[in-house]
Amino acid sequence: MSASHPQRAPDTGFRISPLALLGLLLGLILGFLAAAPAHAAGASLRIGTLAPKNSLYHRQLMEVGEAWRSAQGDGAKYIIYPDGSQGGETDMARRMRIGQLQGALLSVVGLREIEPSIAALQNMPLLFRSWDEVDHVREKLRPAMEKKFLDKGFVVLAWGDAGWVRFFSTEAAVRPDDYRRMKFFAWAGESEQQDIMKSLGYTPVPLETSDILPSIQTGMITAVPATPYFALASQVYATAPHMLDINWAPIVGALVVTKKAWDEMNPTARDALRSAGARAGLQMRSQARLEVDEAVEAMKKRGLQIHKPTAEQMKEWNDLADRLYPRIRGRMVPADTFDEVMKLLKDYRAGKR
């Protein structure tokens, strides 16, 4: 009888070499690192804006960036793209959605691509009579508005504004009818506004902001709704040296970052960014309002002609606004937000009386 031997395990044909085992372990490690939070490595914030380089808005963005970068730690990168180098505001909203930008300083034109109700702060002409009214309505709407932005995947860090829109034109004009013979710059992304203008007998020419100066120089457009600061900085007033002195509407904006970028920051960096954003918003609002009057004075010294409507002419403008509101409600501004703003202003004015 032969001696017994231990049974050999069946050969399954599966063998792994030491080299392959090392590769498998390395792959697992790399996979773990890739799945780790972004703030474990160097995080990046790429911020777009139409604001000119070295302007008030650009400087405030730089201060926000320094505060965030210091709190985020080693490897954190903060890059600002000023002067519309990332395209128009609708382009920047799209770039944030696909991750090419992590944030942007936008006016209502870009912000309404994210949340349409924000249009109530800018797209209701001759509604606001003072900055106090603008501030009151914005602060009342702010909590719900910021929640809407968060639900859409964006965190609001700062609220700012850039002055009142005035009309700059190549020839003198003071009545609504005077502008019917002109070709108006219109934001390329606001097709509803263009339709409303056409329905009232005006001629909108949709363009990006970067196209305004060459277009008015060549006669493609002859009237530009713009803030005095923009008209001065862009030199638009040199070709369109007539300004209608009415506060048509405030230019309101906000600094937003994507929730994805926000979630990838460390908690200290989020706190620093929130605080720096609040400071920047206050500076943008207070300084921009001063710069409106300073810009007008600077342009007057260089030949700008200012046309102030008479009481009768102002009534024509208010009548035009009254005809605009039914077209704006439910189209450019959601009906419920439109109604809320109207009620807020009515109550505020009653309280002031």
C-alpha positions as CSV (number, residue, x, y, z in Angstrom):
1,M,0.0,0.0,0.0
2,S,1.5,3.3,-1.0
3,A,2.1,6.1,1.4
4,S,-0.7,8.8,1.5
5,H,0.0,12.4,0.1
6,P,-1.8,15.6,0.9
7,Q,-4.4,16.4,-1.8
8,R,-3.4,19.1,-4.3
9,A,-5.8,21.9,-4.9
10,P,-7.3,21.9,-8.4
11,D,-5.6,24.1,-10.9
12,T,-8.0,26.9,-11.9
13,G,-5.6,28.4,-14.4
14,F,-5.7,31.8,-12.6
15,R,-2.4,33.1,-11.4
16,I,-1.2,36.6,-10.5
17,S,2.4,37.6,-10.7
18,P,4.0,39.9,-8.1
19,L,4.3,42.6,-10.7
20,A,0.6,42.5,-11.5
21,L,-0.2,42.5,-7.8
22,L,1.8,45.6,-7.4
23,G,0.0,47.3,-10.3
24,L,-3.4,46.3,-8.7
25,L,-2.4,47.9,-5.4
26,L,-1.1,51.0,-7.1
27,G,-4.4,51.3,-9.0
28,L,-6.4,51.1,-5.8
29,I,-4.3,53.8,-4.2
30,L,-4.7,56.1,-7.1
31,G,-8.4,55.5,-7.2
32,F,-8.7,56.4,-3.5
33,L,-6.8,59.6,-4.1
34,A,-9.0,60.5,-7.0
35,A,-12.1,60.0,-4.9
36,A,-10.7,62.1,-2.1
37,P,-12.1,65.6,-1.6
38,A,-10.6,68.2,-3.8
39,H,-9.4,70.3,-0.9
40,A,-7.0,67.5,-0.1
41,A,-5.0,68.8,-3.1
42,G,-4.7,72.3,-4.5
43,A,-8.2,73.7,-5.3
44,S,-8.8,76.2,-8.1
45,L,-11.3,79.1,-8.4
46,R,-11.6,80.5,-11.9
47,I,-13.8,83.6,-11.9
48,G,-15.2,85.4,-15.0
49,T,-16.6,88.9,-15.3
50,L,-17.3,91.7,-17.9
51,A,-15.8,94.2,-15.5
52,P,-12.6,95.9,-16.8
53,K,-9.2,95.1,-15.4
54,N,-8.2,97.3,-12.5
55,S,-11.8,98.6,-12.1
56,L,-13.5,98.8,-8.7
57,Y,-15.1,95.4,-9.4
58,H,-11.9,93.7,-10.5
59,R,-10.1,95.0,-7.4
60,Q,-12.8,93.7,-5.1
61,L,-12.6,90.3,-6.8
62,M,-8.9,90.2,-6.2
63,E,-9.4,90.9,-2.4
64,V,-12.0,88.1,-2.2
65,G,-9.5,85.8,-3.9
66,E,-6.7,86.7,-1.5
67,A,-8.8,85.9,1.5
68,W,-10.0,82.6,0.0
69,R,-6.5,81.5,-1.2
70,S,-4.9,82.2,2.2
71,A,-7.6,80.2,4.0
72,Q,-7.7,77.3,1.5
73,G,-3.9,76.7,1.9
74,D,-1.1,75.4,-0.2
75,G,-1.7,74.9,-3.8
76,A,-4.9,77.0,-4.0
77,K,-5.2,78.9,-7.2
78,Y,-7.5,81.9,-7.8
79,I,-7.7,83.3,-11.4
80,I,-9.9,86.2,-12.5
81,Y,-10.8,86.6,-16.2
82,P,-11.9,90.3,-16.6
83,D,-13.0,92.3,-19.7
84,G,-15.4,89.6,-20.9
85,S,-12.5,87.3,-21.9
86,Q,-14.7,84.3,-21.2
87,G,-17.5,85.6,-23.4
88,G,-20.8,87.3,-22.6
89,E,-22.7,86.8,-19.4
90,T,-24.8,83.9,-20.8
91,D,-21.6,82.3,-21.9
92,M,-20.1,82.6,-18.4
93,A,-23.3,81.0,-16.9
94,R,-22.8,78.1,-19.3
95,R,-19.1,77.8,-18.6
96,M,-19.9,77.5,-14.8
97,R,-22.4,74.7,-15.5
98,I,-19.8,72.6,-17.4
99,G,-17.0,73.3,-15.0
100,Q,-14.8,75.7,-17.1
101,L,-15.4,78.4,-14.5
102,Q,-16.1,78.0,-10.8
103,G,-17.7,81.4,-10.4
104,A,-18.6,84.7,-12.0
105,L,-19.5,88.3,-11.2
106,L,-22.7,88.8,-13.2
107,S,-25.4,91.3,-13.7
108,V,-29.0,90.3,-13.9
109,V,-28.5,89.4,-17.6
110,G,-26.3,86.5,-16.7
111,L,-27.9,85.7,-13.3
112,R,-31.4,85.2,-14.9
113,E,-29.9,82.3,-16.9
114,I,-29.6,80.6,-13.5
115,E,-32.7,81.9,-11.7
116,P,-35.2,84.0,-13.7
117,S,-36.8,85.7,-10.7
118,I,-33.7,87.8,-10.2
119,A,-34.8,89.9,-13.2
120,A,-37.2,91.8,-10.9
121,L,-34.3,93.8,-9.6
122,Q,-33.2,95.2,-13.0
123,N,-35.8,94.7,-15.7
124,M,-38.7,96.9,-14.4
125,P,-37.9,100.3,-15.8
126,L,-38.6,103.5,-13.8
127,L,-39.9,101.4,-10.9
128,F,-37.3,102.2,-8.3
129,R,-37.0,105.9,-7.3
130,S,-33.9,105.6,-5.1
131,W,-31.1,103.3,-4.0
132,D,-33.0,103.0,-0.6
133,E,-35.8,101.4,-2.5
134,V,-33.5,99.1,-4.4
135,D,-31.8,98.1,-1.1
136,H,-35.1,97.5,0.7
137,V,-36.5,95.2,-2.0
138,R,-33.3,93.3,-2.5
139,E,-32.9,92.6,1.2
140,K,-36.5,91.4,1.5
141,L,-36.1,89.1,-1.5
142,R,-32.6,88.0,-0.6
143,P,-33.2,84.9,1.6
144,A,-35.6,83.3,-0.8
145,M,-33.5,84.3,-3.8
146,E,-30.3,82.8,-2.4
147,K,-32.2,79.6,-1.6
148,K,-33.4,79.5,-5.3
149,F,-29.8,79.9,-6.5
150,L,-28.6,77.2,-4.1
151,D,-31.3,74.8,-5.4
152,K,-29.9,75.5,-8.9
153,G,-26.4,74.6,-7.8
154,F,-24.9,78.1,-7.1
155,V,-23.9,79.9,-3.9
156,V,-24.4,83.7,-3.8
157,L,-21.4,85.4,-2.1
158,A,-22.0,89.1,-2.7
159,W,-24.7,91.5,-4.0
160,G,-23.6,94.6,-5.9
161,D,-24.8,97.2,-8.3
162,A,-23.2,99.4,-10.9
163,G,-25.3,102.5,-11.1
164,W,-28.4,103.7,-12.9
165,V,-28.9,103.1,-16.6
166,R,-29.0,106.2,-18.7
167,F,-29.5,106.5,-22.5
168,F,-26.4,107.6,-24.4
169,S,-27.1,108.5,-28.1
170,T,-25.4,109.9,-31.1
171,E,-28.0,112.7,-31.4
172,A,-30.0,114.6,-28.8
173,A,-33.2,113.0,-27.6
174,V,-35.6,113.7,-24.6
175,R,-38.9,112.0,-25.4
176,P,-39.7,108.3,-25.9
177,D,-40.7,109.0,-29.5
178,D,-37.3,110.5,-30.2
179,Y,-35.7,107.1,-29.7
180,R,-37.9,105.3,-32.2
181,R,-35.7,106.5,-35.0
182,M,-32.6,105.1,-33.3
183,K,-31.0,101.7,-33.3
184,F,-30.7,100.4,-29.7
185,F,-28.0,98.2,-28.2
186,A,-29.8,95.2,-26.7
187,W,-28.2,92.3,-24.7
188,A,-27.8,89.3,-27.1
189,G,-29.2,86.9,-24.5
190,E,-32.5,88.9,-23.8
191,S,-34.7,87.9,-26.7
192,E,-37.9,88.7,-24.7
193,Q,-36.7,92.3,-24.2
194,Q,-36.0,92.6,-27.9
195,D,-39.5,91.4,-28.7
196,I,-41.1,93.9,-26.3
197,M,-39.0,96.7,-27.8
198,K,-40.1,95.8,-31.3
199,S,-43.8,95.7,-30.2
200,L,-43.5,99.3,-29.1
201,G,-41.9,100.5,-32.3
202,Y,-38.2,100.5,-31.2
203,T,-35.3,98.9,-33.1
204,P,-33.1,96.6,-30.9
205,V,-29.7,95.4,-32.2
206,P,-28.6,92.3,-30.2
207,L,-24.9,92.4,-29.4
208,E,-22.4,91.4,-26.7
209,T,-21.0,94.1,-24.5
210,S,-17.6,93.9,-26.2
211,D,-19.2,94.9,-29.5
212,I,-20.8,98.1,-28.2
213,L,-17.9,100.5,-29.0
214,P,-17.1,99.4,-32.5
215,S,-20.8,99.1,-33.3
216,I,-21.6,102.7,-32.3
217,Q,-18.5,104.0,-34.1
218,T,-19.7,102.4,-37.3
219,G,-23.3,103.4,-36.9
220,M,-24.6,99.8,-36.4
221,I,-26.2,101.2,-33.2
222,T,-27.0,104.8,-32.4
223,A,-28.2,104.5,-28.8
224,V,-26.8,102.6,-25.8
225,P,-28.6,102.1,-22.4
226,A,-25.6,102.1,-20.0
227,T,-24.4,103.3,-16.7
228,P,-22.3,106.5,-16.7
229,Y,-19.3,104.5,-15.3
230,F,-19.4,102.1,-18.3
231,A,-19.9,104.9,-20.8
232,L,-16.8,106.7,-19.4
233,A,-14.6,103.6,-19.1
234,S,-15.5,102.2,-22.6
235,Q,-15.3,105.7,-24.2
236,V,-18.9,105.2,-25.6
237,Y,-19.7,108.8,-24.8
238,A,-17.1,110.1,-27.3
239,T,-19.3,108.8,-30.1
240,A,-22.6,109.1,-28.3
241,P,-22.2,112.4,-26.6
242,H,-25.9,112.9,-25.6
243,M,-27.1,111.5,-22.2
244,L,-30.7,111.4,-21.1
245,D,-30.8,112.2,-17.4
246,I,-33.3,109.7,-16.1
247,N,-32.8,106.7,-13.8
248,W,-34.2,104.1,-16.2
249,A,-33.2,101.1,-14.1
250,P,-30.5,100.0,-11.7
251,I,-27.8,97.5,-12.9
252,V,-27.8,94.9,-10.2
253,G,-25.4,92.0,-9.9
254,A,-24.0,89.3,-7.7
255,L,-20.8,87.2,-7.3
256,V,-21.7,83.5,-7.4
257,V,-19.7,80.3,-7.3
258,T,-20.9,76.8,-8.1
259,K,-22.0,74.6,-5.3
260,K,-19.6,71.9,-6.5
261,A,-16.6,74.3,-6.0
262,W,-18.1,75.4,-2.6
263,D,-18.4,71.8,-1.4
264,E,-14.8,71.1,-2.3
265,M,-13.4,73.9,-0.2
266,N,-12.3,73.3,3.4
267,P,-14.6,74.8,6.0
268,T,-12.2,77.6,6.9
269,A,-12.0,78.7,3.3
270,R,-15.8,78.7,3.0
271,D,-16.0,81.0,6.0
272,A,-13.3,83.3,4.6
273,L,-14.9,83.4,1.2
274,R,-18.4,84.2,2.7
275,S,-17.0,87.1,4.8
276,A,-14.8,88.5,2.0
277,G,-17.8,88.3,-0.4
278,A,-20.0,90.3,2.0
279,R,-17.3,93.0,2.4
280,A,-16.9,93.1,-1.4
281,G,-20.6,93.5,-2.0
282,L,-20.8,96.5,0.4
283,Q,-17.8,98.1,-1.3
284,M,-19.2,97.5,-4.8
285,R,-22.6,99.0,-3.8
286,S,-21.3,102.1,-2.0
287,Q,-18.4,103.0,-4.3
288,A,-20.3,102.3,-7.5
289,R,-23.0,104.8,-6.5
290,L,-20.4,107.5,-5.9
291,E,-18.8,106.8,-9.2
292,V,-22.0,107.5,-11.1
293,D,-21.9,111.2,-10.3
294,E,-18.1,111.3,-10.7
295,A,-18.3,109.7,-14.1
296,V,-21.0,112.2,-15.3
297,E,-18.9,115.1,-14.2
298,A,-15.8,113.7,-15.9
299,M,-17.7,113.3,-19.2
300,K,-19.3,116.8,-19.0
301,K,-15.8,118.2,-18.9
302,R,-15.0,116.3,-22.1
303,G,-18.1,117.4,-24.1
304,L,-21.0,115.2,-22.9
305,Q,-24.3,117.0,-23.3
306,I,-26.9,116.2,-20.7
307,H,-30.7,116.4,-21.5
308,K,-33.1,116.5,-18.6
309,P,-36.8,115.8,-19.4
310,T,-39.4,118.4,-18.4
311,A,-42.3,117.3,-16.2
312,E,-44.4,116.8,-19.3
313,Q,-41.8,114.7,-21.0
314,M,-41.2,112.7,-17.8
315,K,-44.9,111.9,-17.8
316,E,-44.4,110.4,-21.3
317,W,-41.6,108.2,-20.0
318,N,-43.7,107.0,-17.0
319,D,-46.6,106.2,-19.4
320,L,-44.2,104.1,-21.4
321,A,-43.2,102.2,-18.3
322,D,-46.8,101.6,-17.4
323,R,-47.3,100.1,-20.9
324,L,-44.2,98.0,-20.4
325,Y,-45.2,96.4,-17.1
326,P,-47.9,94.1,-18.4
327,R,-45.5,92.9,-21.1
328,I,-42.7,92.3,-18.6
329,R,-44.9,90.5,-16.0
330,G,-44.8,86.8,-16.6
331,R,-42.4,87.1,-19.5
332,M,-39.2,88.8,-18.4
333,V,-40.1,88.7,-14.7
334,P,-42.0,85.7,-13.2
335,A,-45.5,86.9,-12.3
336,D,-45.3,86.0,-8.6
337,T,-42.0,87.9,-8.1
338,F,-43.3,90.9,-10.1
339,D,-46.3,91.1,-7.8
340,E,-44.2,90.7,-4.7
341,V,-41.9,93.6,-5.7
342,M,-44.8,95.8,-6.4
343,K,-46.3,95.0,-2.9
344,L,-42.9,95.6,-1.2
345,L,-42.5,99.0,-2.8
346,K,-46.1,100.0,-2.0
347,D,-45.7,99.1,1.6
348,Y,-42.3,100.7,1.8
349,R,-43.5,104.0,0.4
350,A,-46.6,104.0,2.6
351,G,-44.3,103.5,5.6
352,K,-42.1,106.4,4.5
353,R,-45.1,108.7,4.2
